[in-house]
Amino acid sequence: PSSDNATAIVAFVIRNGNQSLVQFEMFRIQKMIEIRVNGRTIEYTPLTTENIEFFTTSQLIYSDDHQLNIRQTSLTSFEISYGETSMQFIVNARSAFDFLDLLFILPRDLMKNGQPRGLMGDLDGLVYENGTRVLSATMTNDQSLFEYGESWRTTSATSLFYYNSPNSYATYQNTKYRPAFHQTLLQKYNGTSRFTMAQQSCQNLKDSQRCVYDVLITNDPTLSLMHKQFDTNMVTWESYIKQVEEDIANQPSKATTNTISKLLIGWACAHLFFIFH
């Protein structure tokens, strides 16, 4: 077995104010994603290659009175939205059901005025749980970033996850775990066919270093496809936001009344692929 370890998202929980808890958990062997709302499993018929033709855009699989909507938008993609707040989470799973690609879209005003706290920090960068801001030099130091992630480790009292018996919070805790850091991994495989394969798979990407790490750690060149899809999505979103900005500039009278345009311009996106938890 390989001694290379990395952290990947296979499950997450979202809590938005006093609204329902939404939990996604991926099961690789069963090739399925389990969705829970307030601990209750949501029963739905997943999109398949056989039935997807009956859904022209997406399939609504959950909705409630608090404007929480969950849709399946493709065979392995989901969208979680919160009505008028314009908060949106986009979930893309690999077809092998071994990795999640999670993006979130938030109104900039919410980030500015809502005093956000958490692993992803705020608009000005990362912040430790005690309020200390992460120095810019730390952002390139794997050990420091790992320690930052550990500072946000949950406890049994603060965890939002629903655990199926006999599992519990303790089942998923391994305080001795250490990932293979970026520089260490590059040094280990430098000059090997595996390193060449990773470089070739990840060429012409905006964040080729992260892609190379992911391909090296898994020895799977198809992981680069997730990074390529993310780059494609970012180009689409940036183009759309630019168009909205131009529309407002050309029609200033609508700038104060077009709430949707304000929110679109204020979207902040974060790409979470490998994170320390």
C-alpha positions, 0 to 999 in steps of 0.5 A, spaced: 500 500 500 502 507 498 504 511 504 501 517 500 495 520 504 491 526 502 484 529 505 478 529 500 471 531 501 467 525 501 461 528 505 459 535 508 454 539 512 451 546 510 447 550 516 444 556 513 441 560 519 435 557 522 434 553 516 434 546 515 441 542 516 443 539 509 448 533 509 451 530 503 455 523 504 458 519 498 459 512 498 464 509 493 462 502 493 455 503 492 456 509 487 451 513 490 450 520 494 446 520 500 442 526 502 439 528 509 435 534 511 435 535 519 438 527 519 432 524 515 434 521 509 431 524 502 428 519 498 429 520 491 430 517 484 437 519 482 438 521 474 441 515 470 443 514 463 436 511 462 431 516 465 435 523 464 432 524 457 425 525 461 428 531 465 429 537 460 433 541 465 434 538 472 430 534 477 427 538 484 428 532 489 427 537 495 423 543 497 421 546 503 417 552 506 424 556 508 426 556 500 431 551 501 431 547 494 435 541 492 436 539 485 440 534 481 442 537 475 446 531 472 448 524 473 453 526 478 451 534 480 447 537 485 445 544 486 443 547 493 439 554 494 436 558 499 431 562 495 432 570 496 438 570 500 441 567 493 446 563 497 448 557 492 452 550 493 454 546 487 456 539 488 460 535 482 461 528 484 466 524 480 463 518 476 467 513 480 464 517 486 470 517 490 471 525 490 467 531 491 468 538 487 464 543 492 463 550 490 459 555 493 456 562 491 455 567 496 452 575 495 458 579 497 454 583 502 453 577 506 460 576 507 462 583 508 456 584 513 455 577 516 461 577 520 463 570 517 467 565 521 470 558 519 475 554 515 474 558 509 475 565 512 472 571 509 473 576 504 480 578 506 483 571 507 483 566 512 482 567 520 484 562 525 478 560 530 481 565 535 480 571 531 488 571 529 489 572 521 493 568 517 499 571 514 500 571 507 507 568 507 503 562 511 499 561 505 505 557 501 507 553 507 503 546 507 505 545 515 502 551 517 496 550 513 495 544 516 495 547 523 490 552 520 486 546 518 487 543 525 485 549 529 478 548 526 477 541 528 470 540 530 468 536 537 463 532 538 459 537 541 460 542 535 459 537 529 453 538 525 453 531 522 448 525 523 452 519 524 448 512 523 449 507 529 454 504 531 458 510 528 459 516 532 463 523 531 469 519 534 469 514 529 471 519 524 477 522 528 484 520 527 489 526 530 495 522 528 493 523 521 498 527 516 497 528 509 503 528 504 505 535 503 506 538 496 513 539 496 515 532 499 510 529 494 514 533 488 521 531 491 519 523 491 516 523 484 521 528 481 524 525 474 519 519 474 514 517 469 508 518 474 511 525 475 511 526 467 504 523 467 501 528 472 505 534 468 502 532 462 495 531 464 495 538 468 498 542 462 494 549 461 490 549 467 490 555 471 492 551 478 496 546 475 500 545 481 494 543 485 492 538 479 499 535 479 498 534 486 492 530 486 494 526 480 500 524 483 497 522 490 492 518 486 496 516 480 490 517 476 490 522 470 483 522 470 482 527 476 485 532 471 478 532 468 475 535 474 480 541 474 479 542 467 471 542 468 472 547 474 476 552 469 471 552 464 466 553 469 470 559 472 470 562 464 463 561 464 461 565 470 466 570 469 463 572 462 456 572 465 458 577 471 462 581 466 456 582 461 451 584 467 456 589 469 456 592 462 448 592 462 448 596 468 453 601 465 449 602 459 443 602 463 444 606 470 437 607 471 436 600 472 442 599 477 439 601 483 433 596 482 436 590 479 437 586 485 439 580 481 444 584 478 447 586 484 447 579 487 451 576 481 456 581 481 457 580 488 458 573 487 464 570 491 466 563 488 471 558 492 473 551 489 474 546 494 478 540 492 483 537 497 482 540 504 485 539 511 479 537 516 
